[in-house]
Amino acid sequence: MRLSSLHPIASLWLITLFTTTVIHGKPELFPSAIKFGANDCSFCHQTVVGGTALNERGIWLIDERLRRNALEIDVDWLHERGEQADTNRIVEIESESAAKTASPSKVKRTSSESERVPMDYSTNWGEWPSYNGNLQAQKYSPLPYIDATSIHDLELAWVWEAKIDSGPNTTGTTRRRGWGGQPFKATPLMVDGRVFVRTRLSTVVAIDAETGVELWEFDPETRLRPRPAMFGWTTRGLAYHEQSVCVEGTPCERVILLTSDGWMYALDPEDGDVISSFGNDGNVDLTQGLRRPLDRAQVSWSHPPFVCRDTIVVGSQTNDMSQFQFRDSDWRQNLPVGDVRGFDPITGEQKWVFKTIPQEGELGVETWGNDSWRWMGNTNVWSTFSCDPDLGHVYLPVTAPTNHMYGGDRPGDNLFGTSVVAVDVDRGTRIWHFQITHHDIWDYDLPAPPVVADIVVDNVPRKVVAQVTKVGFLFVLDRLTGEPVWPVEERPVPKSDVIGEVASPTQPHPTKPPPYELQGLTHDDLIDLTPELRQRAEELVASLDLGPLYTPISLRGTVLSPGIGGGANWPGAAFDPVERRLYVSSRRAIMVARNIPIARRGNEGEVPVTLDTTPSEIPYRESWRLLSIEGLPPVNPPWSNITAYDLDQGEISWQVANGVGPQGHPLLANVKDQLPNLGALHANPGILVLPDLLIMGHGGSPSTLKALDKKTGAEIWSTELIGAFDSPAPISYLLGNQQFIAIATGHPFEPARISAFRVVVGE
């Protein structure tokens, strides 16, 4: 609880006991709590953030409430324990009546600023200070004022439109520089009344959170340099850091930017000026500092940095085809390293490196056969991270090694590829790991951070992380040890018939929770909405290999269900810490992938590569594409879903199709009136969780912002958006008596935009 910015979002100070009891704090109680010496939520909770468990004082107050049959938890009872109020603490309540009706009112601290409590990076105080809302990647806001009733009063407050990132014809970003056709995918931050957003061109903009007026813009001129690798001009977000102890002459707060081409900046949130004491005159070159330098032509940084405690954690997005950069020499000579790093947020100094491919003498090196650990690349974290700041653990969703669909050059399980890894955030040392996919040859990398959650299993409190995957599995792991909460079975999977490939004989299958997507493919799964569609689906797969999940990529072509884009992807999951429900969006985008032998030049002309090929030559190139019938997936719907899990039970609470879908498609004309909701094609939006609702964007013409009932998944409201929506999660924040929802839109050929909607309380 940051008393310097306290307001009655504290009315949502939820004490979740590991029973069925939920105690709701009331704002009028906080002045007396502060008088007694409360600096933060640890006055009654076990952490400064609150919400997870009660300390001895908090338990005593609950017991007293029950013993007295009282309706409120009045901290004045503490005098019976011999605790005396601190009369030096004075707070002001703007309106007692406003507080008692749970309307937003201002509580301000008049004590010394030197008593500032460190920023907890939570959404408890009406802000959105971290990319996923809080450090736990929950995308949850406890703000109560937008609910199933008031959502119908939601009005458009403002729309911000980028000046520099106004589309592909922006000065310095012409087609000759390779625009790349990327939508605007940012999730903004909101801290201290300002919305901060990174555009596709790596500029940073500060916007007045109430009016939408642009306050400043910082341009690192990434747009004037070559197109970044992978997805080029694309973006996800920023990080914000506040010092626990201010250093004289240095701003206490800073916005942390990673440009797409590998420069890290620290900016003053007041005016956007570069903080020159950070790094080398205000920036850090991310291509330096690893066991081999990174090539900007092979690596990009589209996702945000991540601040946990006093460390900036940084991953990277390596080129999935980096093995082809040296076709005329040894392709292994400089594959991009995917190691994760920690930096000092004040100085920019590199504090540690966690090697995602273990080196000689390190744990897991034996899982890289043929000494492939010496030269192997990728195995990076291109998504973002989550952490438990109390434990000091940062959780890494690590991706697949080079080459994503052929592993003959890297026999073995290949740790820490496609694994969840817990790392000490202060030192960068491994605490535990759990490998989701052994010897990944499907590009089934982990696309999103594990959600940090406190749940109750068989009446026992459990601290867990919940990892969504491209393959449709939800892995729930103890976040102290990495052990599965429910049994995970190593089940046999098919062998590879590709010469040189030795697929893992087994893969992990969680017994609970059940999967949220179609896994593997049989003829029974093919679309049968009409006889014509069924026949065309049969013809489409007749020459391809079908099979269960983890059927290896073949030379003929293997149908992947889910495809390499998921399942779930980078928008990830969201979690309600009060009801302990997890929500995930997913898509059913079926793909075909194959390994194609590469011909090599010799005295007798071009011949296919064989096992006798020298190690410097690549035996196969990978190929993949969507499998469709005039745009329709060849399997039965729903083609995208929203799934709700009861994490206490490890069961699906409900699952609904994500929208009506392409019911007007010409191939469905004869059955249009008989169709259920089909689910939007290729959709897996980020989800914002509120106490009463799920909020998300929905692509289409027009794109919309929509609200679902949390208990059933039924859509109860929607409104049109300006611009085209892709996938990013909305955010929610509080200013005075207004609760806002803000969301990004922007088609590849239109400006980047943020639209903010609001409900005004008390009108």
C-alpha positions in Angstrom: 0.0 0.0 0.0 1.7 3.2 -1.2 0.4 5.8 1.2 1.8 8.5 -1.0 -0.9 7.6 -3.6 -3.5 5.9 -1.4 -7.2 6.3 -2.4 -10.2 4.2 -1.7 -9.5 1.6 -4.2 -8.6 0.3 -0.8 -12.3 -0.4 -0.6 -11.3 -3.4 -2.6 -8.6 -4.5 -0.1 -9.6 -8.1 -0.3 -8.4 -10.5 2.4 -8.8 -13.9 0.8 -8.7 -16.6 3.5 -7.9 -20.2 2.6 -11.5 -21.0 3.4 -14.6 -19.8 1.8 -14.5 -16.5 3.6 -13.7 -13.3 1.8 -13.4 -10.1 4.0 -13.9 -6.8 2.3 -12.1 -3.9 3.8 -13.9 -0.5 3.8 -12.3 2.8 3.0 -13.5 4.5 6.2 -11.4 2.0 8.2 -8.1 3.1 6.7 -7.6 6.3 8.6 -7.8 4.5 11.9 -5.4 1.8 10.5 -2.9 4.4 9.5 -3.2 6.1 12.9 -2.2 2.8 14.5 1.0 2.9 12.3 0.0 1.1 9.1 2.6 1.9 6.4 1.3 -0.8 3.9 -0.8 -3.9 3.7 1.6 -5.9 5.8 -0.1 -4.2 8.8 -2.6 -7.0 8.5 -1.3 -9.2 5.7 1.8 -11.3 5.2 3.1 -9.0 2.4 3.1 -5.3 1.6 0.9 -6.0 -1.3 -1.8 -7.8 0.7 -4.5 -10.0 -0.6 -2.8 -13.4 -0.3 -2.8 -14.2 3.5 -3.2 -12.6 6.9 -0.5 -12.1 9.5 -1.0 -12.7 13.2 -2.6 -9.2 13.7 -5.0 -9.7 10.7 -6.1 -13.1 12.0 -6.7 -11.7 15.5 -8.9 -9.0 13.9 -10.9 -11.6 12.0 -11.3 -13.7 15.2 -12.5 -10.6 17.1 -15.0 -9.8 14.4 -16.5 -13.2 14.6 -16.4 -13.3 18.5 -18.1 -9.9 18.7 -20.5 -10.7 15.8 -19.5 -7.4 14.3 -20.1 -6.3 10.8 -16.8 -4.4 10.4 -13.2 -5.0 11.2 -12.4 -2.0 13.4 -8.7 -1.7 14.1 -9.4 0.4 17.2 -9.8 -3.0 18.9 -6.0 -3.2 18.8 -5.7 -1.2 22.0 -6.9 -4.4 23.8 -3.7 -6.0 22.5 -1.6 -3.2 24.1 -1.0 -1.5 20.7 -1.2 2.3 20.7 -2.2 4.5 17.9 0.5 6.7 16.3 -1.0 10.2 16.7 1.7 11.6 14.4 0.0 10.0 11.5 -2.8 12.3 10.1 -4.9 11.5 7.0 -7.7 13.4 5.4 -10.9 11.9 3.9 -12.4 14.1 1.3 -15.9 13.0 2.1 -17.1 10.7 4.8 -20.3 10.1 3.0 -18.5 9.4 -0.2 -16.3 6.8 1.5 -19.3 5.1 3.0 -20.9 4.7 -0.4 -17.7 3.3 -1.8 -17.3 6.2 -4.2 -13.8 7.2 -5.1 -12.4 9.7 -2.6 -8.9 10.9 -1.9 -6.9 9.7 1.1 -3.6 11.6 1.3 -0.6 11.3 3.5 0.9 14.4 5.1 3.9 12.7 6.7 7.4 13.1 5.4 8.0 12.0 1.8 11.1 10.2 3.1 8.7 7.6 4.6 7.6 6.6 1.1 6.7 2.9 0.8 8.3 1.1 -2.3 6.1 0.8 -5.3 4.4 -2.6 -5.3 3.6 -2.7 -9.1 0.1 -3.8 -8.4 -3.2 -2.6 -9.7 -4.6 -2.2 -6.2 -4.3 1.6 -6.3 -6.0 2.3 -9.5 -3.0 2.3 -11.8 -1.6 -0.1 -14.4 2.2 0.0 -13.6 3.3 -3.2 -15.3 2.7 -4.6 -18.8 0.4 -7.4 -17.5 -1.1 -5.2 -14.8 0.9 -6.6 -11.9 4.2 -8.5 -11.6 2.2 -11.8 -11.4 1.0 -11.4 -15.0 -2.6 -11.6 -13.8 -4.1 -8.8 -16.0 -6.5 -8.2 -13.1 -7.8 -4.9 -11.7 -10.0 -4.8 -8.5 -11.6 -1.5 -9.6 -15.4 -2.1 -9.0 -17.1 0.7 -10.8 -17.3 -0.9 -14.3 -19.6 -3.8 -13.7 -22.5 -5.7 -15.4 -24.8 -2.7 -14.9 -22.5 0.3 -15.4 -20.8 -1.2 -18.5 -23.8 0.0 -20.5 -22.9 3.5 -19.5 -19.4 3.2 -20.7 -18.6 6.2 -22.9 -15.7 7.1 -25.2 -13.5 9.6 -23.3 -10.7 10.2 -25.7 -8.7 8.8 -28.6 -5.0 9.3 -29.0 -3.5 9.0 -32.5 0.2 8.7 -33.1 2.0 11.5 -34.9 5.1 9.7 -36.0 3.7 6.2 -36.1 0.9 7.2 -38.5 1.2 4.3 -40.9 3.7 3.0 -43.5 4.1 6.4 -45.2 5.6 8.0 -42.1 8.7 10.0 -42.8 11.7 7.7 -42.6 9.5 4.5 -42.7 8.8 4.0 -46.4 8.4 0.7 -48.1 12.0 0.8 -49.1 12.9 0.4 -45.4 10.5 -2.6 -45.2 7.5 -1.5 -43.2 6.6 -5.1 -42.6 2.8 -4.7 -42.3 2.5 -5.1 -38.5 -0.7 -4.2 -36.5 -0.3 -2.0 -33.4 -0.1 -4.5 -30.5 0.8 -2.4 -27.5 -0.5 -2.6 -24.0 0.1 0.8 -22.3 1.0 1.6 -18.8 -0.7 4.1 -16.5 1.2 5.6 -13.6 0.6 8.8 -11.7 -2.1 10.1 -14.1 0.0 9.4 -17.3 -0.5 6.8 -19.9 2.8 5.6 -21.4 2.9 3.7 -24.7 5.5 2.5 -27.1 4.7 2.7 -30.8 5.6 0.4 -33.6 8.6 2.6 -34.4 9.9 2.4 -30.8 8.9 6.0 -30.0 7.5 6.5 -26.5 4.6 8.8 -25.8 3.1 10.1 -22.6 -0.6 10.9 -22.6 -2.7 12.7 -20.0 -4.8 9.7 -18.7 -7.9 11.8 -18.2 -8.0 14.0 -21.4 -5.9 12.0 -23.9 -3.7 15.1 -24.6 -0.2 14.1 -25.6 2.4 15.4 -23.1 5.7 14.4 -24.7 7.2 12.1 -27.2 10.7 10.5 -27.3 12.0 9.3 -30.7 15.1 7.1 -30.6 15.1 7.2 -34.5 14.8 3.4 -34.8 12.6 4.2 -37.8 15.7 5.7 -39.6 17.7 2.5 -39.3 17.3 -0.9 -41.1 14.1 -2.9 -40.4 14.5 -5.0 -37.2 14.6 -8.8 -37.5 11.6 -11.1 -37.2 8.4 -9.0 -37.1 10.1 -5.7 -37.9 8.3 -2.6 -36.9 6.2 -4.1 -34.1 5.9 -3.6 -30.4 4.3 -4.8 -27.2 5.1 -2.3 -24.4 7.3 -0.7 -21.7 8.4 -1.0 -18.1 8.2 1.5 -15.2 10.6 1.6 -12.3 10.4 3.6 -9.1 13.4 3.7 -6.7 12.8 2.6 -3.2 15.3 5.3 -2.0 15.7 8.3 -4.2 19.2 9.3 -5.2 19.9 13.1 -5.2 20.1 14.5 -8.7 18.4 11.4 -10.3 14.7 11.1 -11.0 13.0 8.7 -8.6 10.9 7.2 -11.4 11.9 6.1 -14.9 10.2 4.6 -18.0 12.3 1.8 -19.5 12.2 1.3 -23.3 13.7 -1.5 -25.4 13.9 -0.4 -29.0 13.2 -3.1 -31.6 16.8 -2.9 -32.8 18.4 -3.5 -29.4 18.9 -0.3 -27.4 17.6 0.1 -23.8 16.8 3.7 -22.6 15.7 5.1 -19.3 13.4 8.1 -19.7 12.2 10.7 -17.1 8.4 10.2 -17.0 7.9 14.0 -16.4 9.3 15.2 -19.7 10.6 12.2 -21.7 14.2 13.3 -21.4 16.9 10.6 -21.5 18.4 10.0 -18.0 22.0 10.4 -18.9 23.3 8.5 -15.8 21.8 5.3 -17.1 24.1 3.1 -19.2 26.3 5.0 -21.7 24.9 8.5 -21.7 21.3 7.2 -21.3 21.2 3.9 -23.1 22.5 0.3 -23.1 23.6 -1.6 -26.2 21.8 -5.0 -25.9 23.9 -6.7 -28.6 26.9 -6.6 -26.1 27.5 -8.4 -22.9 26.8 -12.1 -23.8 29.2 -15.0 -24.5 29.1 -14.0 -28.2 27.8 -10.7 -29.6 24.3 -10.4 -31.1 23.8 -9.5 -34.7 21.1 -6.8 -35.0 20.1 -8.4 -38.3 19.2 -11.6 -36.5 17.7 -10.4 -33.2 14.9 -7.9 -32.2 13.2 -6.8 -29.0 9.4 -6.4 -29.6 8.3 -7.3 -26.0 8.8 -5.0 -23.1 11.5 -5.2 -20.4 10.3 -6.5 -17.0 11.0 -4.8 -13.6 11.0 -7.1 -10.5 12.3 -5.7 -7.3 15.4 -3.7 -8.3 16.2 -5.6 -11.5 15.3 -5.1 -15.1 14.9 -8.5 -16.8 15.4 -8.6 -20.5 14.9 -11.3 -23.1 15.0 -11.2 -26.9 13.4 -12.3 -30.1 15.8 -14.2 -32.2 15.4 -15.0 -35.9 13.7 -18.4 -36.3 15.7 -18.9 -39.5 19.1 -17.8 -38.2 20.6 -21.2 -39.3 20.4 -20.0 -42.9 22.5 -16.8 -42.4 25.8 -18.5 -43.4 24.8 -20.9 -46.2 28.1 -20.7 -47.9 30.1 -21.6 -44.8 29.5 -23.1 -41.4 26.0 -22.3 -40.4 26.8 -22.8 -36.7 29.3 -20.0 -36.4 27.2 -17.3 -34.8 23.6 -18.5 -34.1 22.0 -15.8 -31.9 22.2 -16.5 -28.2 18.9 -16.4 -26.3 20.3 -15.9 -22.8 18.2 -13.8 -20.4 19.8 -10.9 -18.5 19.3 -8.7 -15.4 20.2 -5.0 -15.4 20.5 -2.4 -12.6 17.6 0.0 -13.2 19.5 3.0 -11.9 22.9 2.6 -13.6 22.0 0.3 -16.5 24.8 -2.0 -15.5 24.4 -5.7 -16.4 24.0 -7.6 -13.2 23.7 -11.2 -14.4 23.2 -13.6 -17.3 21.1 -16.8 -17.2 22.3 -19.1 -19.9 19.3 -20.8 -21.5 21.6 -23.3 -23.1 23.9 -24.6 -20.3 27.6 -24.5 -21.0 30.4 -26.9 -20.1 30.2 -28.2 -16.5 26.7 -26.7 -16.0 23.4 -28.5 -15.1 21.7 -29.8 -18.2 24.7 -29.7 -20.6 24.5 -33.4 -21.0 21.1 -33.0 -22.7 22.8 -31.4 -25.7 24.3 -34.2 -27.7 27.1 -33.8 -30.3 28.4 -31.0 -28.2 25.7 -28.9 -29.7 25.7 -26.7 -26.6 28.8 -25.0 -27.9 27.2 -23.4 -30.9 23.4 -23.8 -30.6 21.3 -20.6 -30.6 17.7 -19.3 -30.1 16.2 -20.9 -26.9 15.3 -17.4 -26.0 12.4 -15.7 -24.1 10.6 -13.6 -26.7 7.6 -13.1 -24.6 7.7 -11.4 -21.2 8.2 -12.6 -17.6 6.4 -12.8 -14.3 7.7 -12.8 -10.8 7.0 -13.4 -7.1 8.7 -10.3 -5.5 8.4 -11.8 -2.0 10.3 -15.0 -3.0 12.6 -13.1 -5.3 11.8 -15.5 -8.2 11.4 -14.4 -11.8 9.8 -17.0 -14.1 11.1 -17.5 -17.6 9.0 -19.0 -20.4 11.8 -20.3 -22.6 11.3 -21.1 -26.3 12.7 -23.7 -28.7 16.3 -24.1 -30.0 17.6 -23.8 -33.6 16.3 -25.4 -35.9 12.8 -25.3 -34.8 11.5 -28.4 -36.8 14.6 -30.5 -37.0 16.8 -31.5 -34.1 19.2 -34.1 -35.6 22.1 -31.8 -34.9 21.1 -31.5 -31.2 20.2 -35.0 -29.9 18.8 -35.1 -26.4 16.1 -33.3 -24.3 17.8 -29.9 -24.9 17.4 -28.1 -21.5 16.3 -25.4 -21.0 14.4 -25.3 -24.3 10.6 -25.0 -24.1 10.8 -24.9 -20.3 9.6 -22.8 -17.4 12.6 -21.8 -15.4 12.6 -20.0 -12.0 15.6 -17.7 -11.5 16.7 -15.7 -8.5 16.0 -12.2 -9.7 18.8 -10.6 -7.7 21.6 -13.0 -8.8 20.3 -14.8 -12.0 20.9 -18.3 -10.6 18.6 -21.2 -11.4 16.2 -22.2 -8.7 14.2 -24.9 -10.6 13.0 -25.8 -14.0 10.2 -27.8 -15.6 10.5 -28.8 -19.3 7.2 -28.6 -21.1 8.3 -30.2 -24.4 11.4 -32.4 -24.7 13.6 -31.9 -27.8 11.1 -29.5 -29.3 10.9 -30.1 -33.1 7.5 -28.4 -33.6 8.2 -24.7 -32.7 5.9 -25.3 -29.7 7.8 -22.6 -27.6 6.3 -21.0 -24.6 4.6 -17.8 -25.8 3.5 -16.1 -22.6 4.6 -15.6 -19.0 3.4 -18.1 -16.4 0.7 -16.6 -14.2 1.6 -16.4 -10.5 -1.3 -17.4 -8.4 -2.3 -18.5 -4.8 -4.9 -21.3 -4.9 -6.3 -23.9 -2.5 -6.1 -27.5 -3.5 -7.8 -30.1 -1.3 -8.0 -27.4 1.5 -4.3 -26.8 1.4 -3.0 -23.4 0.3 -0.6 -23.7 -2.7 1.7 -21.1 -4.3 1.7 -21.9 -8.0 2.5 -20.7 -11.5 0.1 -21.6 -14.3 1.7 -21.9 -17.7 -0.4 -21.8 -20.9 1.1 -23.3 -24.0 0.7 -23.4 -27.8 -0.4 -27.1 -27.6 -3.4 -26.4 -25.4 -2.1 -27.7 -22.1 -2.2 -25.7 -18.9 0.6 -26.7 -16.6 0.2 -25.8 -12.9 3.4 -26.0 -11.0 4.4 -25.3 -7.4 6.3 -22.0 -7.7 8.7 -22.8 -4.8 9.9 -26.2 -6.2 8.6 -26.5 -9.8 6.8 -29.8 -8.9 3.4 -30.3 -10.7 0.4 -29.7 -8.5 -1.4 -32.6 -10.2 0.5 -35.6 -11.7 2.2 -35.1 -15.1 2.6 -38.3 -17.0 5.4 -39.0 -19.5 3.4 -40.7 -22.3 4.8 -42.4 -25.4 4.6 -40.3 -28.6 5.3 -41.3 -32.3 8.8 -41.8 -33.6 10.2 -39.7 -36.4 10.9 -41.2 -39.8 13.1 -38.3 -40.9 16.7 -39.5 -41.4 18.9 -38.1 -38.7 16.1 -37.2 -36.3 15.6 -38.9 -33.0 12.4 -37.6 -31.4 11.9 -37.8 -27.7 10.1 -41.1 -27.0 7.8 -39.5 -24.4 6.3 -36.1 -23.7 4.8 -34.6 -20.5 1.0 -34.8 -20.3 -0.8 -33.2 -17.3 -3.6 -35.2 -15.9 -5.2 -32.0 -14.7 -6.4 -29.5 -15.8 -7.9 -30.7 -19.0 -6.6 -29.1 -22.3 -8.4 -26.1 -23.7 -7.8 -26.9 -27.4 -8.1 -29.7 -29.9 -4.9 -31.8 -29.7 -3.7 -33.9 -32.6 -5.9 -34.8 -35.6 -7.9 -37.7 -36.8 -10.4 -38.0 -39.7 -13.2 -37.8 -37.1 -12.1 -34.2 -36.3 -12.5 -33.0 -40.0 -15.1 -30.4 -40.7 -18.6 -31.9 -41.4 -20.8 -28.7 -41.4 -21.7 -29.6 -45.0 -21.0 -32.7 -47.2 -18.9 -30.5 -49.6 -16.7 -29.2 -46.8 -16.2 -32.7 -45.5 -15.1 -34.0 -48.9 -12.8 -31.1 -49.5 -11.2 -31.6 -46.0 -10.6 -35.3 -46.8 -9.0 -34.4 -50.1 -6.9 -31.7 -48.4 -5.2 -34.1 -45.9 -5.2 -37.2 -48.1 -1.4 -36.9 -48.8 -0.5 -35.7 -45.3 0.4 -37.4 -42.0 -2.2 -37.2 -39.3 -1.8 -38.3 -35.8 -1.9 -37.5 -32.1 -0.2 -34.5 -30.5 3.6 -34.6 -30.9 3.5 -36.5 -34.2 6.9 -35.5 -35.6 7.3 -33.3 -38.7 7.7 -35.5 -41.8 8.9 -35.2 -45.4 5.4 -35.7 -46.7 4.0 -33.0 -44.4 2.4 -33.4 -40.9 -0.8 -31.7 -39.9 -0.3 -29.8 -36.7 -3.2 -29.3 -34.3 -2.6 -26.9 -32.7 -0.5 -25.1 -35.2 2.8 -23.3 -34.3 0.8 -20.2 -33.5 -1.3 -21.9 -30.9 -3.5 -22.7 -29.1 -2.5 -19.8 -26.8 0.0 -17.3 -27.9 1.6 -14.1 -26.5 -1.6 -12.5 -25.1 -1.4 -15.3 -22.6 -3.9 -15.9 -19.7 -5.5 -13.7 -17.0 -6.3 -14.6 -13.4 -8.9 -13.5 -10.8 -7.0 -13.8 -7.4 -10.3 -13.5 -5.5 -12.3 -16.2 -7.1 -9.1 -18.1 -8.2 -10.2 -18.5 -11.8 -7.9 -18.4 -14.8 -9.0 -17.3 -18.2 -7.3 -18.1 -21.5 -8.1 -17.3 -25.1 -7.0 -19.8 -27.8 -7.4 -20.4 -31.5 -7.8 -23.5 -33.7 -5.5 -22.6 -36.5 -4.5 -25.9 -38.2 -1.2 -26.0 -40.0 0.9 -28.3 -42.2 4.6 -28.5 -41.6 7.3 -30.5 -43.4 11.1 -31.0 -43.6 12.4 -30.5 -47.1 15.8 -32.0 -47.9 18.3 -29.4 -49.0 20.3 -30.1 -52.2 24.1 -29.5 -52.0 26.5 -28.8 -54.8 29.1 -31.4 -55.7 31.0 -32.8 -58.6 27.9 -34.5 -59.9 25.6 -31.5 -59.5 23.1 -31.0 -56.8 22.3 -34.0 -54.6 20.1 -34.3 -51.5 21.8 -34.0 -48.1 22.4 -37.3 -46.4 23.7 -38.5 -43.1 27.2 -38.3 -44.6 26.8 -34.6 -45.0 29.4 -32.5 -43.2 28.2 -30.8 -40.0 28.6 -27.4 -41.7 25.7 -28.2 -44.0 22.0 -28.1 -43.0 20.2 -31.3 -44.1 16.6 -29.8 -44.2 14.8 -26.6 -44.5 11.4 -26.3 -42.7 8.2 -25.2 -44.3 4.8 -24.5 -42.8 1.5 -22.9 -43.8 -2.0 -22.6 -42.7 -4.3 -25.4 -43.8 -7.7 -24.1 -44.9 -10.6 -24.5 -47.3 -11.1 -21.0 -48.9 -10.2 -19.5 -45.5 -12.1 -22.0 -43.3 -10.2 -24.4 -41.1 -10.5 -28.0 -42.1 -11.7 -29.1 -38.7 -15.0 -28.6 -36.8 -15.5 -25.4 -34.8 -15.2 -23.6 -32.5 -12.2 -22.0 -34.3 -11.4 -19.8 -31.3 -12.4 -20.1 -27.6 -12.4 -18.4 -24.3 -11.9 -20.9 -21.5 -12.4 -20.4 -17.7 -10.6 -22.7 -15.2 -11.4 -23.2 -11.6 -7.7 -23.5 -10.5 -8.6 -24.8 -7.0 -10.2 -27.9 -8.7 -8.1 -28.0 -11.8 -11.2 -28.2 -13.9 -12.8 -26.2 -16.8 -15.7 -24.0 -15.4 -16.9 -23.0 -18.8 -15.8 -22.7 -22.4 -17.4 -20.5 -25.1 -16.7 -19.8 -28.7 -15.0 -16.4 -29.1 -17.7 -14.7 -31.2 -20.0 -15.6 -34.0 -17.2 -16.3 -36.5 -17.5 -16.5 -40.3 -21.2 -17.6 -40.5 -21.6 -15.6 -43.7 -18.9 -17.5 -45.6 -20.2 -18.6 -49.0 -19.4 -22.3 -48.2 -21.7 -22.1 -45.2 -24.6 -20.4 -47.0 -26.9 -23.5 -47.0 -26.5 -24.1 -43.2 -26.2 -20.5 -42.0 -29.4 -20.6 -40.0 -28.4 -23.8 -38.2 -24.9 -22.8 -37.1 -23.8 -22.1 -33.5 -21.2 -19.5 -32.7 -18.1 -20.6 -34.7 -15.4 -18.5 -33.0 -13.5 -15.7 -34.8 -10.8 -17.0 -37.1 -7.2 -16.8 -35.7 -8.3 -14.8 -32.7 -6.7 -15.0 -29.3 -7.1 -11.6 -27.6 -5.6 -10.5 -24.3 -8.2 -10.5 -21.5 -8.7 -7.9 -18.8 -10.3 -9.3 -15.6 -12.5 -7.1 -13.4 -14.5 -8.1 -10.3 -17.6 -8.6 -12.4 -16.5 -8.9 -16.0 -14.0 -10.0 -18.6 -13.1 -7.2 -21.1 -11.3 -7.8 -24.4 -11.0 -6.5 -28.0 -12.5 -8.3 -30.9 -11.2 -8.0 -34.5 -13.5 -7.6 -37.4 -15.1 -4.9 -39.5 -15.7 -3.0 -37.4 -13.6 -4.1 -34.5 -15.2 -3.9 -31.1 -14.6 -3.8 -27.4 -16.7 -6.4 -25.6 -17.6 -7.6 -22.1 -18.3 -11.2 -21.0 -20.1 -12.4 -17.9 -17.4 -13.9 -15.7 -19.6 -16.7 -14.5 -20.9 -17.9 -17.9 -18.8 -16.4 -20.7 -21.9 -14.9 -22.2 -21.3 -11.7 -24.1 -23.3 -8.9 -22.4 -22.1 -5.7 -24.1 -20.0 -4.4 -27.0 -19.1 -1.1 -28.7 -17.3 -0.2 -31.9 -13.6 0.7 -31.8 -11.9 3.3 -34.0 -9.4 1.4 -36.0 -8.7 -2.3 -36.4 -8.0 -4.5 -33.3 -5.4 -7.2 -33.3 -4.7 -8.9 -30.0 -3.4 -6.7 -27.0 -5.1 -6.7 -23.6 -7.0 -3.6 -22.5 -6.0 -1.9 -19.2 -8.2 -0.3 -16.5 -7.3 2.6 -14.2 -8.9 5.1 -11.8 -8.8 8.9 -11.9 -10.9 10.8 -9.3 -14.4 9.5 -9.8 -13.8 8.0 -13.2 -12.8 4.4 -14.0 -11.3 4.0 -17.5 -10.6 1.2 -19.9 -8.0 1.8 -22.6 -7.1 -0.3 -25.6 -4.8 -0.2 -28.6 -5.9 -0.4 -32.2 -4.1 0.0 -35.5 -4.1 -1.9 -38.8 -0.8 -2.2 -40.6 -1.8 0.6 -42.9 -3.4 3.0 -40.4 -2.1 5.0 -37.4 -1.4 3.6 -34.0 -4.2 4.6 -31.6 -5.3 4.3 -28.0 -9.0 4.6 -27.2 -10.0 5.3 -23.6 -13.6 4.6 -22.3 -14.9 5.7 -18.9 -17.7 5.4 -16.4 -18.2 8.3 -14.1 -19.2 7.4 -10.6 -21.7 9.5 -8.6 -23.3 11.4 -11.5 
